Amino acid sequence: MAHLPERLPENAPGRYYVDATCIDCEQCRAMAPEIFTRDPDTGLSFVQRQPATDDERALVEEILAGCAVGSIGDDGA
């Protein structure tokens, strides 16, 4: 499970985020490249924009549930 205090600063403001435990497996970026991207300097993924539709939110929830190390979080806001 992702930890809010470890939320990466690159994440777009909003409820979904990637924390510092990301292992750069690429799964989130492969499944939703319009939502997730990679910081080339750190090698970590982050949320480049928050999901805007119900379908996008459902996709992000699916990705969150399947994250290999649990580094994608939802702060509920």
ZADREN-135776 format. One record per residue: x, y, z of N, C-alpha, C in turn. Coordinates in steps of 0.1 Angstrom, whole numbers, plus 5000, padded with zeros to 4 digits. Layout:
! residues N
X/Y/Z/X/Y/Z/X/Y/Z;
...
//
This chain:
! residues 77
5008/4988/5000/5000/5000/5000/5009/5012/5000;
5005/5022/4992/5013/5034/4990/5012/5043/5003;
5022/5050/5006/5023/5059/5018/5023/5073/5014;
5013/5081/5018/5011/5095/5015/5024/5103/5018;
5031/5101/5029/5043/5109/5032/5054/5106/5022;
5053/5095/5014/5063/5092/5004/5059/5096/4990;
5047/5103/4989/5042/5107/4976/5053/5115/4969;
5055/5112/4956/5065/5119/4948/5060/5133/4945;
5068/5143/4945/5064/5157/4942/5060/5159/4928;
5064/5150/4919/5060/5152/4905/5046/5149/4902;
5039/5142/4911/5025/5138/4909/5016/5151/4907;
5007/5150/4897/4997/5160/4896/4988/5161/4908;
4984/5173/4912/4976/5174/4924/4963/5166/4922;
4959/5160/4933/4946/5152/4932/4948/5139/4940;
4938/5131/4939/4937/5119/4948/4946/5108/4946;
4950/5106/4933/4959/5095/4930/4973/5099/4929;
4982/5090/4933/4996/5094/4933/5005/5081/4933;
5018/5083/4930/5028/5072/4931/5038/5077/4942;
5042/5067/4950/5051/5071/4960/5065/5066/4957;
5075/5068/4966/5089/5065/4963/5092/5050/4963;
5083/5041/4965/5086/5027/4965/5085/5022/4950;
5081/5030/4941/5080/5026/4927/5093/5019/4922;
5091/5008/4915/5103/5000/4910/5105/5001/4895;
5097/5010/4889/5098/5013/4874/5095/5000/4866;
5084/4993/4870/5081/4981/4863/5073/4984/4850;
5069/4996/4848/5062/5001/4836/5048/4997/4834;
5042/4989/4843/5028/4984/4842/5018/4996/4841;
5019/5006/4850/5010/5017/4850/5011/5025/4837;
5023/5027/4832/5025/5035/4820/5020/5028/4808;
5022/5015/4808/5017/5007/4797/5002/5006/4796;
4995/5006/4807/4981/5005/4808/4974/5018/4806;
4980/5029/4811/4974/5042/4810/4984/5053/4808;
4990/5053/4796/5001/5063/4793/4996/5077/4793;
4983/5080/4792/4978/5093/4793/4977/5098/4808;
4978/5089/4817/4977/5092/4831/4990/5092/4838;
4998/5081/4835/5011/5079/4841/5022/5082/4832;
5033/5087/4837/5045/5089/4829/5057/5086/4838;
5069/5087/4832/5081/5084/4839/5091/5096/4840;
5096/5098/4852/5106/5108/4853/5120/5103/4849;
5126/5108/4838/5138/5102/4833/5150/5104/4843;
5149/5113/4852/5160/5116/4861/5160/5106/4873;
5148/5102/4878/5147/5093/4889/5144/5079/4885;
5138/5077/4873/5134/5064/4868/5121/5059/4875;
5113/5068/4881/5101/5065/4888/5089/5070/4880;
5078/5063/4880/5066/5067/4874/5059/5077/4884;
5050/5085/4878/5042/5094/4885/5029/5097/4878;
5019/5103/4884/5007/5107/4878/5009/5120/4872;
5008/5120/4858/5010/5133/4851/4997/5141/4850;
4986/5134/4851/4973/5141/4852/4963/5131/4858;
4954/5137/4866/4944/5129/4873/4934/5124/4863;
4928/5113/4866/4917/5108/4857/4905/5117/4857;
4899/5119/4845/4889/5129/4844/4875/5123/4842;
4875/5110/4838/4862/5103/4835/4860/5091/4844;
4848/5086/4845/4845/5074/4853/4854/5062/4847;
4855/5061/4834/4863/5051/4828/4877/5052/4832;
4883/5064/4832/4897/5066/4835/4899/5063/4850;
4889/5067/4859/4891/5064/4873/4890/5049/4875;
4881/5042/4868/4881/5027/4870/4894/5021/4865;
4900/5026/4854/4913/5020/4850/4924/5023/4860;
4924/5035/4866/4934/5038/4876/4932/5029/4888;
4920/5027/4892/4917/5018/4903/4922/5004/4900;
4920/4999/4888/4925/4986/4884/4940/4985/4885;
4946/4995/4880/4961/4996/4880/4966/4997/4894;
4960/5005/4903/4963/5006/4917/4962/4992/4923;
4952/4985/4921/4950/4971/4927/4960/4961/4922;
4965/4963/4910/4975/4954/4905/4989/4958/4906;
4992/4969/4912/5006/4974/4913/5014/4964/4921;
5025/4960/4915/5034/4949/4920/5039/4952/4934;
5042/4965/4937/5047/4968/4950/5038/4978/4958;
5027/4980/4953/5017/4989/4960/5021/5003/4961;
5028/5008/4951/5033/5022/4951/5023/5032/4946;
5011/5028/4941/5001/5037/4937/4991/5039/4948;
4988/5051/4951/4979/5054/4962/4967/5062/4958;
4957/5063/4967/4945/5071/4966/4943/5077/4979;
4945/5090/4980/4943/5097/4993/4929/5100/4996;
4920/5097/4987/4906/5098/4990/4900/5112/4989;
4909/5121/4985/4904/5135/4984/4896/5137/4971;
//
